[in-house]
């Protein structure tokens, strides 16, 4: 019975605190995973429109190609 003296007075509360922190971390991190990889649609389409405009400005696309692709992006 001597082993359960002062050591257990510090070990048991420490394990309890560690358990509570671990459970809290798991709950918070699982909530964050749902929305952290979400990218709103308007961000990707606005970037695509920027790239399309850049390609048109460089002369890589004709006016007809540019207008057709921009119409597709707006859908």
PyMOL commands that set and color helices and strands:
alter all, ss='L'
color gray80, all
select helices_A, chain A and resi 2-4+6-36+41-58+63-74
alter helices_A, ss='H'
color red, helices_A
deselect
rebuild
show_as cartoon
